[in-house]
Each structure stands twice: as structure tokens, then as C-alpha cells.
Amino acid sequence: MNPGLKFVRQDILGLEPYKPSKEACSIKLDANESPYDIPQEVKERIWQRLKREKINFYYDPSCDELREELSKYVGVKPVQIFVGSGSDEIISDLLFAFAGPGRDVIIPVPAFSSYEIFATVSGANVIKVPLLLEKQNEAWRWDLDVEGIKKHFKKDEPQMMFLCYPNNPTGDYFSEEKILDLIESFNGIVAVDEAYFEFGRKTFANRLSKYPNVTVIRTFSKIFSMAGLRVGYAIADETIIEQLYKVKLPYNVTLFSQIAAVEILKNLDWVEALRDELVKSRDELKAELDRVPGIIVYPSNTNFFLCEFEKPRDLVYEKLLEKGILTRKLNGEKLKNVLRFCVGSPEQNNVLVDALRQILSE
């Protein structure tokens, strides 16, 4: 037998790896990235900083300068911030520190796929609780099944729970009342993933003193247009941050990534303008999509939409691909006929709407 199959852990053998699309398309809307690059003048500031640095030495393993800038941005002390190579590393380190073999992790699904992947890699047992799909104020919304989650608190005594706020891939916020109910009832670490915080600006980062078991996860990959440089961070009680330092990789965030993040935080005017532009484009795109027959567009407080189609999802996906538009197919019990796509530039959004209108009318 091939040693790769003979010696691999059984729980890893059954995992599906994360597979980003490699399709070459003129309009790429599959990965929830920003459609706009960092401004040239900010890039120039980053480059000027880099020219003064020596890259033959390892860079600051604690990301001290970046944590100082983040503390101003978030409004917490630097000791309450931990920086990683993208939010994926934050998720992984949390699981290595607080989950692991013999421990249970609750994940309301559908959710960001990295939660389940890294929980399994850590050796933890994953408990998936399906979200409720309910009609609220004339719109279909996904929300937490609080009772379905709570029944596992006593039965399984889980050590961790992930809550994505707003949720990826569904796009909207869960009920704040339901989240607080779960946080107050849960005797474990609650990881609140706020990767899309800037698009709706609701947060639990200002409640850490009341809820010291909460860790907020954020990223530079979305509103900050830094997906290619991989910077994420955690905001938590100092005792949680201390544990993350014990399991993190040494020198985990590159010199380039740290400097870029620092310079962006020192020049936030363009980020605010970009945020306003994307929110405006998102709302305009939603209004246009709602006029297209044969599609249900779920509410979004992010930079993407989850859409359900009357026609077969795979047909819509392939037809869009033929037109040079890349979207994302998702797996899951309630995701069999949906696509997810992010907000592009106004020109890209117009092309998308026209393409969907044509495909769904054929």
C-alpha cells in the first residue's frame, strides 16, 4: 500500500481539502476578495519602508508595531491582540490551544470550511448543528438553532464553539440576542469570526471584559485589500492571547506583511472610502438581482451574496464561466442549488446581472 495511505490518520483520510478555483476568468468573484488593489501611494510608503529593512534576519515574531497600530484601530490593549498569517492561522492556533483529541467543537453550519478542517486536524470531534432558514420581515434569513446547539452543552460538554458574524457563506448577521444567550450559557471558548466586520460594523470586541471566554477573529484580506499578504488577528482576554503564543509557529508573519499592515493602518482614509464604495455597490447589486426572475438573493452584511436558483446550480455556474465570470459552488445539505459571489466593481456587477438575466431567461 502507498505509504501516504497506509500511515495517514483515518480522520485526515476522509477530509476534503480546501480547493480554490484555478479557472482563468476576466471577472473573478469566487473568493470574497476586494475588487480594488491598495492605492499606489500606499504601496510606495510600504516600499520605502521595505528598502530600509534587512531581509536576511528574521522579523519581529510578536508583531509589536502592528499590534500597537491595531490597538488604536480596535480600541483594546496591545496585549489583547495576537497576529497570525491570515485568519486561518488564528483559527488553527485557537483549536490547537483549546480543542484537540478528546474534545468537542460546535460549528453551526453552513459555515466557513476552515473551522471543520482545522478542528479535524487538531484531533477534535466536530459537532455540526444546522442553521435555521426562516422567513423574517418578508425575507428568508439564516439564523442559529439555539436549542439545537444548547442540547450539546450538557450532553457533550464541548470546549469550543465557532460563530461567524456576519456568517460566511450565508452573508447575514445572526440574532445578537441568540448569540448572547449562547455565550452566557457556554462553558468554553467562543470564537466569533468577524472577517467581514467593516461591512456592517457590528462587533463583540467591545464586550470582552464582560465575556472573557470570547475571542474575536478578524482579517486584512477583505476591506484592507491584502488577501495576497495573509494577515489576520485575534482580539481576546490576555490569558487567551498568552495561550496562542504557546502554539503559534515562530516568525509566522513576514516582514513584508507586517510593514504593509502597519502602513495601511496609518493611512485609513482610503479604506473608509473603499468601504463606502463597496457597501453602495453591494446595495445596488442586491436591488438589481432582486429584479431578476428565478433567483432568491439572501440578505447580506458582507461583500458577497448567497443566491439560490430555480434552474440547476451547476448549469448556472457553467454558463457564467463561459461568459468569463467565476463564482463559488458550495457543498452542504442546504446549499445544493446555490452559488456565492462577491461584489465586484460597478462594471463587473453590471456584467454579472446581465449574464444572470440572460441565463435564467433561456
C-alpha positions as CSV (number, residue, x, y, z in Angstrom):
1,M,0.0,0.0,0.0
2,N,1.1,3.5,-0.7
3,P,2.7,5.0,2.5
4,G,0.6,8.1,2.1
5,L,-2.5,6.0,2.6
6,K,-1.0,3.4,4.9
7,F,0.2,5.8,7.6
8,V,-2.2,8.7,7.4
9,R,-4.7,9.3,10.2
10,Q,-8.1,8.0,9.5
11,D,-9.8,11.3,10.3
12,I,-7.5,13.1,7.8
13,L,-8.1,10.5,5.1
14,G,-11.8,11.5,5.0
15,L,-11.1,15.2,4.8
16,E,-11.8,17.3,1.7
17,P,-9.0,19.8,1.1
18,Y,-9.8,23.4,0.5
19,K,-9.8,23.8,-3.3
20,P,-9.7,27.4,-4.7
21,S,-10.6,27.5,-8.3
22,K,-7.8,27.8,-10.9
23,E,-10.1,28.8,-13.7
24,A,-8.8,31.8,-15.7
25,C,-11.6,34.3,-15.8
26,S,-11.9,38.0,-16.6
27,I,-14.3,38.6,-13.7
28,K,-13.2,36.7,-10.5
29,L,-16.0,36.8,-7.9
30,D,-15.4,33.4,-6.1
31,A,-13.1,34.2,-3.1
32,N,-14.7,37.3,-1.5
33,E,-11.7,39.4,-2.3
34,S,-11.7,43.2,-2.8
35,P,-12.1,44.2,-6.4
36,Y,-9.6,47.1,-5.8
37,D,-5.9,47.0,-5.1
38,I,-4.1,49.0,-2.4
39,P,-3.6,52.6,-3.7
40,Q,-0.3,53.3,-5.4
41,E,0.7,55.9,-2.9
42,V,0.3,53.5,0.0
43,K,2.3,50.9,-1.9
44,E,5.0,53.5,-2.3
45,R,5.1,54.0,1.5
46,I,5.3,50.3,2.0
47,W,8.2,50.0,-0.5
48,Q,10.1,52.9,1.1
49,R,9.9,51.1,4.5
50,L,11.0,47.8,3.0
51,K,14.0,49.4,1.4
52,R,15.3,50.3,4.8
53,E,14.9,46.8,6.3
54,K,17.3,43.9,6.2
55,I,15.6,40.8,5.0
56,N,18.4,38.4,5.9
57,F,17.2,38.5,9.5
58,Y,14.0,37.1,11.0
59,Y,11.5,39.8,11.6
60,D,9.6,40.6,14.8
61,P,7.9,37.4,16.0
62,S,5.5,39.3,18.2
63,C,4.4,41.8,15.6
64,D,4.8,44.6,18.3
65,E,4.5,47.6,16.0
66,L,1.5,46.1,14.2
67,R,-0.2,45.2,17.5
68,E,0.3,48.8,18.6
69,E,-1.4,50.1,15.5
70,L,-4.2,47.5,15.8
71,S,-4.8,48.5,19.4
72,K,-5.6,52.1,18.2
73,Y,-7.9,50.8,15.5
74,V,-9.8,48.3,17.6
75,G,-9.7,50.1,21.0
76,V,-8.1,47.4,23.2
77,K,-4.7,47.0,24.7
78,P,-1.9,45.5,22.6
79,V,-1.6,42.6,25.0
80,Q,-5.1,41.6,23.9
81,I,-4.1,41.2,20.3
82,F,-2.5,38.2,18.6
83,V,-1.4,38.4,14.9
84,G,-1.2,35.5,12.5
85,S,-0.7,34.6,8.9
86,G,-4.3,35.2,7.9
87,S,-7.3,34.4,10.0
88,D,-6.8,30.7,9.0
89,E,-3.8,30.6,11.3
90,I,-5.8,32.2,14.1
91,I,-8.5,29.6,13.7
92,S,-5.8,26.8,13.7
93,D,-4.0,28.1,16.8
94,L,-7.2,28.5,18.7
95,L,-8.1,24.9,18.0
96,F,-4.6,23.6,18.9
97,A,-4.7,25.6,22.2
98,F,-8.2,24.9,23.3
99,A,-9.5,21.8,21.4
100,G,-7.6,18.7,20.3
101,P,-8.0,15.0,20.9
102,G,-10.9,14.0,23.1
103,R,-12.5,17.5,22.9
104,D,-15.6,18.6,21.1
105,V,-16.1,21.7,18.9
106,I,-19.5,23.1,17.9
107,I,-19.9,24.6,14.4
108,P,-23.3,25.9,13.2
109,V,-23.5,25.0,9.5
110,P,-23.2,26.1,6.8
111,A,-20.0,27.9,7.9
112,F,-16.5,28.8,6.8
113,S,-15.0,25.5,5.8
114,S,-11.7,26.1,7.7
115,Y,-13.4,25.6,11.1
116,E,-14.2,21.9,10.4
117,I,-10.9,21.3,8.5
118,F,-8.7,22.6,11.3
119,A,-10.8,21.2,14.1
120,T,-10.4,17.7,12.5
121,V,-6.6,18.3,12.0
122,S,-6.4,19.2,15.7
123,G,-7.9,15.8,16.6
124,A,-11.1,17.3,18.0
125,N,-14.6,15.9,17.4
126,V,-16.8,18.2,15.3
127,I,-20.4,18.7,16.2
128,K,-22.3,20.3,13.4
129,V,-25.7,22.0,14.1
130,P,-27.7,23.1,11.1
131,L,-28.8,26.7,10.9
132,L,-32.5,27.5,10.7
133,L,-33.8,29.1,7.5
134,E,-36.8,31.2,8.4
135,K,-38.8,34.0,6.8
136,Q,-38.4,37.2,8.7
137,N,-39.9,40.5,7.6
138,E,-40.7,39.2,4.1
139,A,-37.1,37.9,3.6
140,W,-35.6,34.5,4.1
141,R,-32.8,34.6,6.7
142,W,-30.4,32.0,8.2
143,D,-30.2,32.0,12.0
144,L,-28.9,30.0,14.9
145,D,-30.8,27.0,16.2
146,V,-30.1,27.9,19.9
147,E,-32.0,24.9,21.3
148,G,-30.3,22.6,18.9
149,I,-26.9,23.9,20.0
150,K,-27.7,24.0,23.7
151,K,-28.6,20.4,23.8
152,H,-25.0,19.5,23.2
153,F,-23.7,21.7,26.1
154,K,-24.7,19.1,28.7
155,K,-24.6,16.0,26.5
156,D,-21.1,16.5,25.1
157,E,-19.5,19.3,27.2
158,P,-17.8,20.9,24.2
159,Q,-14.7,23.1,24.7
160,M,-15.1,25.4,21.7
161,M,-17.8,27.0,19.5
162,F,-17.4,28.9,16.3
163,L,-19.8,31.7,15.4
164,C,-19.3,33.7,12.2
165,Y,-20.6,37.2,12.5
166,P,-21.8,38.0,9.8
167,N,-21.8,34.5,8.6
168,N,-19.9,33.1,5.7
169,P,-21.4,31.7,3.4
170,T,-24.9,32.9,4.2
171,G,-23.9,36.6,4.4
172,D,-26.1,38.0,7.2
173,Y,-25.8,38.5,10.9
174,F,-27.2,36.0,13.4
175,S,-29.5,37.4,16.0
176,E,-27.5,39.2,18.6
177,E,-29.9,38.1,21.3
178,K,-29.3,34.4,20.3
179,I,-25.5,34.9,20.3
180,L,-25.5,36.4,23.8
181,D,-27.7,33.6,25.0
182,L,-25.2,31.1,23.8
183,I,-22.2,33.0,25.1
184,E,-23.7,33.3,28.6
185,S,-24.7,29.6,28.6
186,F,-21.5,28.1,27.2
187,N,-18.7,26.9,29.5
188,G,-15.9,27.1,26.8
189,I,-14.2,29.3,24.3
190,V,-16.5,31.1,21.8
191,A,-14.6,32.1,18.6
192,V,-16.6,35.0,16.9
193,D,-15.3,35.3,13.4
194,E,-15.6,38.9,12.3
195,A,-13.8,38.7,9.0
196,Y,-16.4,40.9,7.4
197,F,-16.7,43.3,10.4
198,E,-16.1,46.5,8.4
199,F,-19.0,46.0,6.1
200,G,-21.7,46.1,8.8
201,R,-19.7,47.3,11.9
202,K,-21.3,45.1,14.5
203,T,-18.8,43.6,16.9
204,F,-18.3,41.7,20.1
205,A,-14.8,43.1,20.6
206,N,-16.2,45.8,22.9
207,R,-17.7,43.2,25.2
208,L,-14.6,41.2,26.1
209,S,-14.4,42.5,29.7
210,K,-17.9,41.1,30.3
211,Y,-17.4,37.9,28.3
212,P,-13.7,36.8,28.8
213,N,-14.4,33.4,27.1
214,V,-14.9,35.2,23.7
215,T,-12.2,35.6,21.1
216,V,-12.9,37.8,18.1
217,I,-11.2,36.9,14.8
218,R,-10.5,39.4,12.0
219,T,-8.6,39.7,8.8
220,F,-6.8,42.1,6.5
221,S,-7.9,40.1,3.4
222,K,-11.3,41.8,2.8
223,I,-11.8,45.5,3.3
224,F,-8.0,46.2,3.5
225,S,-7.3,44.6,0.1
226,M,-4.5,42.5,1.5
227,A,-5.6,38.9,0.6
228,G,-2.2,38.2,-1.0
229,L,-0.2,39.1,2.0
230,R,-2.0,36.9,4.6
231,V,-2.6,38.9,7.9
232,G,-5.2,38.1,10.5
233,Y,-5.6,38.9,14.1
234,A,-7.4,37.8,17.3
235,I,-8.8,40.1,20.0
236,A,-9.3,38.4,23.4
237,D,-8.6,38.4,27.1
238,E,-4.9,38.5,27.8
239,T,-4.9,35.0,29.2
240,I,-6.3,33.6,25.9
241,I,-3.7,35.5,23.9
242,E,-0.9,34.0,26.1
243,Q,-2.0,30.5,25.2
244,L,-2.0,31.3,21.5
245,Y,1.7,32.4,21.7
246,K,2.5,28.9,23.0
247,V,1.2,27.1,19.9
248,K,2.0,29.5,17.1
249,L,4.6,29.0,14.5
250,P,7.8,31.0,15.1
251,Y,8.2,34.1,12.9
252,N,4.8,33.4,11.5
253,V,4.1,36.8,9.9
254,T,6.6,38.0,7.3
255,L,8.4,41.3,7.4
256,F,6.6,42.4,4.2
257,S,3.1,41.6,5.6
258,Q,3.7,43.3,8.9
259,I,5.0,46.5,7.3
260,A,2.2,46.6,4.8
261,A,-0.5,46.2,7.5
262,V,1.2,48.9,9.6
263,E,1.3,51.4,6.7
264,I,-2.4,50.6,5.8
265,L,-3.5,51.3,9.4
266,K,-1.6,54.6,9.4
267,N,-3.5,55.6,6.2
268,L,-7.1,54.7,6.8
269,D,-8.8,57.4,4.7
270,W,-8.8,55.3,1.5
271,V,-10.1,52.2,3.5
272,E,-13.1,54.3,4.7
273,A,-13.7,55.5,1.1
274,L,-13.4,51.9,-0.2
275,R,-15.8,50.6,2.4
276,D,-18.4,53.2,1.5
277,E,-18.0,52.4,-2.2
278,L,-18.4,48.6,-1.7
279,V,-21.4,49.0,0.6
280,K,-23.0,51.3,-2.0
281,S,-22.2,48.8,-4.8
282,R,-23.5,45.9,-2.7
283,D,-26.8,47.5,-2.1
284,E,-27.2,48.5,-5.7
285,L,-26.3,45.0,-6.8
286,K,-28.9,43.5,-4.4
287,A,-31.6,45.8,-5.8
288,E,-30.7,44.7,-9.4
289,L,-30.5,41.0,-8.5
290,D,-33.9,41.2,-6.8
291,R,-35.4,42.2,-10.2
292,V,-34.1,39.1,-12.0
293,P,-36.7,36.3,-12.1
294,G,-35.6,32.8,-11.0
295,I,-33.3,33.8,-8.2
296,I,-33.5,34.2,-4.4
297,V,-30.9,36.6,-3.0
298,Y,-30.3,36.2,0.7
299,P,-29.7,39.4,2.8
300,S,-26.0,40.4,3.2
301,N,-23.9,42.5,5.5
302,T,-20.7,41.4,3.9
303,N,-19.1,41.9,0.5
304,F,-20.8,38.9,-1.1
305,F,-24.2,37.3,-1.8
306,L,-25.5,33.8,-1.4
307,C,-28.1,33.1,-4.2
308,E,-30.5,30.2,-4.8
309,F,-31.7,29.4,-8.3
310,E,-34.7,27.8,-9.8
311,K,-32.5,26.4,-12.6
312,P,-29.8,23.8,-11.7
313,R,-26.9,25.4,-9.9
314,D,-24.3,23.6,-12.0
315,L,-25.9,24.9,-15.2
316,V,-25.8,28.5,-14.0
317,Y,-22.2,28.1,-12.8
318,E,-21.0,26.7,-16.1
319,K,-22.9,29.3,-18.2
320,L,-21.4,32.1,-16.1
321,L,-18.0,30.5,-16.6
322,E,-18.5,30.5,-20.3
323,K,-19.0,34.3,-20.0
324,G,-15.8,34.7,-18.1
325,I,-17.4,35.1,-14.6
326,L,-16.1,32.9,-11.8
327,T,-18.4,32.2,-8.9
328,R,-18.3,29.7,-6.0
329,K,-20.2,26.4,-5.7
330,L,-20.7,25.3,-2.1
331,N,-21.3,22.0,-0.5
332,G,-23.8,21.2,2.2
333,E,-27.3,19.9,2.8
334,K,-29.0,23.3,2.3
335,L,-26.5,24.5,-0.3
336,K,-27.3,22.2,-3.2
337,N,-28.7,24.8,-5.6
338,V,-26.8,28.0,-4.5
339,L,-23.9,30.0,-5.7
340,R,-21.9,32.6,-3.8
341,F,-20.3,35.6,-5.4
342,C,-18.7,38.7,-4.1
343,V,-19.3,42.3,-5.0
344,G,-17.1,43.5,-7.9
345,S,-16.6,46.9,-9.4
346,P,-19.8,48.6,-10.7
347,E,-18.8,47.5,-14.3
348,Q,-18.3,43.9,-13.2
349,N,-21.6,43.9,-11.3
350,N,-23.4,45.1,-14.4
351,V,-21.9,42.3,-16.5
352,L,-22.9,39.7,-13.8
353,V,-26.5,40.9,-13.6
354,D,-26.9,40.9,-17.4
355,A,-25.4,37.4,-17.6
356,L,-27.7,36.1,-15.0
357,R,-30.7,37.7,-16.6
358,Q,-29.9,36.1,-19.9
359,I,-29.1,32.6,-18.4
360,L,-32.2,32.4,-16.3
361,S,-34.5,33.5,-19.1
362,E,-33.3,30.9,-21.5
